[in-house]
């Protein structure tokens, strides 16, 4: 069984997002250019558009920047958004910038029951 999970794309979650510090984006010129406007985006009354912010891929889908190095170690599992929304049981469950946005999550209860028996 799977449940649909919607992670709100809002400043509260954007601030928690680790994507901009991820080794996958470390040498991305595109991501660096987008991060130059980060403070302005956060001070705005509106939430930034997904194409303006190099992150929150778990909710927005694959990265707009095409110069990411998806061979580097992904740090999704260290992110507060990842932990808060229990994305370890999600599909996909890492490298959202390359694999696309979260589609669903297997019920944790069912996994626990399966592992117990």
C-alpha positions in Angstrom: 0.0 0.0 0.0 1.2 3.5 -0.8 0.1 6.9 0.3 0.4 10.1 -1.6 2.6 12.7 0.1 2.4 16.4 -0.7 5.3 18.5 0.6 4.2 22.1 0.6 6.5 24.3 -1.5 6.8 27.2 0.9 9.5 29.3 2.5 9.3 27.3 5.8 10.4 24.2 3.9 12.8 26.0 1.5 14.7 27.3 4.5 15.1 23.7 5.8 16.1 22.3 2.4 19.7 21.1 2.0 19.7 20.9 -1.8 21.8 24.1 -2.3 24.6 22.6 -0.1 24.5 19.1 -1.7 27.7 17.8 -3.3 25.5 17.0 -6.4 25.2 20.8 -7.0 28.6 21.8 -5.7 30.1 22.6 -9.1 26.9 23.6 -10.9 27.2 27.1 -12.4 23.5 27.2 -12.9 22.7 26.4 -9.2 25.3 28.9 -8.0 23.7 31.6 -10.2 20.2 30.8 -8.8 21.5 30.9 -5.2 22.8 34.5 -5.7 19.2 35.6 -5.4 18.4 33.4 -2.4 18.2 36.2 0.2 16.0 38.3 -2.1 13.7 35.3 -2.7 13.3 34.7 1.0 12.6 38.4 1.8 9.9 38.5 -0.9 6.3 38.2 0.2 5.7 35.5 -2.4 7.2 32.0 -2.4 9.9 31.7 -5.1 9.0 29.9 -8.2 10.6 26.4 -8.5 12.6 27.4 -11.5 14.2 30.3 -9.4 15.4 28.1 -6.5 17.8 25.2 -6.9 16.2 22.9 -4.4 13.0 21.3 -3.0 13.3 18.7 -5.7 11.4 16.2 -3.6 8.3 18.3 -4.3 9.2 20.1 -7.5 10.8 17.3 -9.5 14.0 17.1 -11.5 16.4 20.0 -11.5 16.1 22.7 -14.1 19.9 23.0 -14.0 21.5 20.4 -16.3 25.0 20.7 -15.0 24.5 18.7 -11.7 26.8 15.8 -11.0 24.4 13.0 -9.9 27.4 10.7 -9.5 28.3 12.6 -6.3 26.9 11.6 -2.9 23.4 12.8 -2.3 22.5 14.2 1.1 18.7 14.0 0.9 18.6 11.7 3.9 20.3 14.4 6.1 17.6 17.0 5.2 15.0 18.2 7.8 12.3 18.1 5.0 13.3 14.5 4.2 13.1 13.6 7.9 9.9 15.5 8.7 8.0 13.9 5.8 9.5 10.4 6.3 10.9 10.2 2.8 13.0 7.1 3.6 10.0 5.1 2.5 9.2 7.2 -0.5 9.5 6.4 -4.2 12.0 7.7 -5.3 13.7 8.1 -1.9 16.9 10.0 -2.8 18.5 12.1 -5.6 15.2 13.8 -6.4 17.1 16.3 -8.5 17.8 13.5 -11.0 15.1 11.0 -10.2 12.2 13.4 -10.1 9.7 14.4 -7.4 8.3 12.2 -4.7 5.5 10.1 -6.0 4.3 8.2 -2.9 5.3 6.7 0.4 4.8 3.1 1.6 2.9 3.1 4.8 5.5 2.9 7.6 3.1 0.8 9.7 3.0 -1.9 7.0 6.8 -1.9 6.7 7.1 -2.3 10.4 4.7 -5.2 10.5 6.5 -6.9 7.6 9.9 -6.5 9.3 8.5 -7.8 12.6 7.2 -11.0 11.1 
